[in-house]
Amino acid sequence: MLKVSKLIFNFKRKRALRKLNKANTFKKLQLLYSTPEEIVEAERNAERWKATKHLRPDWEATAHVINMHETSPDSAGGQAFLNTLDAHDIHYLARQICYDGMYDEAWVLAFVKHPECDLGTGWLLFLGSGSPMSIEKYLRDNADKDKPFGIFKDDVERNDIILARMKACDFFTRDFAPNDPKRIREYKVEMKDALSEGKSLRWQVPDDAFKGLRGFDAKSKYEQSFDDVLINFDLWLANRQK
């Protein structure tokens, strides 16, 4: 049975390769260990690329939207870009934040303040830069210092805003989730344990914020390459053809 399946696999692969070779397309695929399905998909992509070639100059002229490393969200360009974002875009871009660029923290604040920010995006940013409980410990240990927030000044500002929106039930939707949804449940346990030990907590997340996240994927009209935000070609093309 295994031998028959292998023969069928090889037959399909050779048939797909012959079809590609007739069009003189992707000959290098013969050197790769591609499945028949992958080869057929490559053929479809080649046909699609050819079919949309005449549209690409127009698309390429508008593809680069903004460089988030070099552009402040408070600038005219940054504000114009923020005005185009919906909940999907915000969550997608928030997942790309690495906290190593000139304006990363500023964009994070702009995202969590945005009227269409999703609760799941709030959780993503709340949990994403270090452990909130580690920061809580630092704040307790340095409460009497002249600069009690220390290196966590940005984290405190961000998490304070997120907590305020959680308490006000002010997030636009509850569609998305952090990269690791289990961290939400873990934080609830960590918070309960800390309170039972009599520790002070700056960020006591209300019960309501733990409920109702749907965990959908964010489908953004943008995509990001390093710090450059680009228009997504597939969605651009779909909108153009409507």
N, C-alpha and C positions, 0 to 999 in steps of 0.2 A: 504493500500500500504506500509506503514511504517513497519507494522507487518511482511509482506511478505519479505521485504528487510532484516529485522532483522533475520528472519528464515534462509534466504539464507546465510547471513553473518556467523551465528553460524554454519551452515552446513559446509561451506568452512573451517572454523576455526577448527572444530572437525576433518574433513577429513585430513587436513594438520597435525594436532597433532597426529592422528593415524599413519600416514606415518612416522613421526619422531620417534614415540615410537617403531615401528617395528624395527628400526635400533638402538634403545636404545640411541637416541641422543637428547640432550637438553631437558630432562624431566622437568627441572625447568621452561621451557617456559609455561607449563600448569598453573603455578602460576602467570604468567604475563598477562597483558591485551594487548597482541600482536595481530595485525591484521593478517589475513591469508597470506597477501603478505609478511609481516615481518618474519613470520615463515618459509615460503618457501625460503626467502632470507637467513635466518639463516641456513637452510638445504643446500643450494647451497654453502655457505661459509664453512660449515663443510666438504662437499665433496671435495671442492677445497683444503682445508687444508690437507686432507688426500692424495689427488692426488699429491701434491707438497712437501710432507713431506721429501722425499728422496733428494730434492734439497736444503732444508733449511740449513743443515750444511755448505754448500758451500756459501750460501747467507749470513748467519750470520757471517761468517768469514770476509766478505767484507763490511758488512752493515754499521758499524761505520766509517764515513769518516773523521770527524774532530770535535773538540770541539772549537767553535768560542769564548768562554769565555776565554779559556786558551791558544789559539793559535793566534799569531799576523799574520795579512795578509802579513806582510813583511818577515816572517820566510820562511824557505824552504818549510815546509808543507803548509803554507798559500798560497804561490805563486803557488805551484803545484795544490792546490784546485782551486784557481782563474782561472787557465788555462783550467779547465774542464767546466767552467760555460758558459751557453749561456744566451740570453735575458730572457727566461722563468725562469731559475734558479735564476738569479739575482733579478728579480722582486719578486719571491716567498720568497726568503730569506730576501729581504729588508723589506717585510711586517712583518717579525718576530722580527725585531729589537725593543728592549725595552728601549735602552739607559740607562741600569742599569748595564752593564757588563764591565769588564776590557777593552775589545777591541771593544766594540760595535761601538764607533765613528770611530775607525780605519777601521772597515769593511765597514761602511757607505761610507767613503771616497774612499775605494777601489772599491766599487760598482759604485759610480758615475763617477769614472775615467776609469772604464772598457770599452774597445772599443765596447762591445756589449750591453751596458746599453741602455735601452729604455727611450724615452721621458716621458712616463707615470711613470716609476720608478723614474726619476728625479723629477717629480711633487710630487710623493708619499713622497720622502725624503725631498723635499723643504717645504712641508706643514706639515710634520708629527711630528716634535718635537717643539711644541709650535707654536704660531701664528707669521708668518713673520712680520706682522704689529706691534705686541707688541714688537718684537725685534727691529724693525725700530725706534719705540718711545724711547726705551732704548738707542739706539745708538745716537739719536739726543740729548737726555737729558744728555748724558755723553761724548759728543764729545770732551770736553776740559780736560777730566781726563787723568791721566797717562796711565791707562789701559781702553780705551774707550769700549772695547768689554766685559769686565767683565766676568760674568758667561756664556756669549753667544759666547765665542771664537770659540768653535767647530761649533756652528750653523753658524757663519759668514763664517768660512772657507768652510764649506760644501755648503752653499747657493751661495757663490762667484763662486765656481767651476761649480755648476749647471747652474747659470746664464750665465757664459762664454760659456758653451756648448749650451745653448738655443740660444744665440746670433749667434753662429757659425753654427747653424743647424747641430750639430755634433752628435746627438743621433742616434743610430743604426737603431731603428724602432720607430713606434708610436702605438704600439699594446695594451698597457695596460693603466691603470688609477689608481689614488689613491683610497683608501677605500671609500671615499665619493667624487665622481666626481664633485658634486655641489660646492665644495670648490674652484675649479679652477675658475669657473664663479664668485664666491664671491670675490676671490682675485683680479680679474680684476676690479670689481666695487670698492673695497677698494683702489686699486692702483690709479684709476681715481679720486676718491674723495680726496685722500691725495694730489695728484698733483694739483687739482683744489683749494685746500686750501693753496697752496704755500709751502707745506712741502717737505723737501728733502727726497729722497728715494735712498737707496743703491741698491735695487733690482727692477729695472724697467724691467719687463719681456716683451720681444718683442711680437708683435701681432701674429707672426708665431707660437709661442709656445702654443698658446691657440687653435690651429686648428688641426684637423685630428686624434685625439686620438680615437682608435677603441674600447677600453674598453674590450678586450678579457681577459679570465682567463689565468693565467700563469700555464702551465703544466710542472712542474719541475721533473727532474729525481731524485731529492733529497726530503727529508722531514726532519722536524726539531722537536726534542723533547728537550725542554728547550734550552740549549746551544749546544747540540750534533746534528750534521747534519748527517743524515743516508741516505743510498741508498734506494729509493722507490722500494719495492719488486715487485709490479705489473709491473713497467717498466723494472726492472732488468730481470724478468721472460720473458716478451715479447721479449726483445732483445736477450735473450739466446735461445729462441725457433725459432727465425728467421732463 
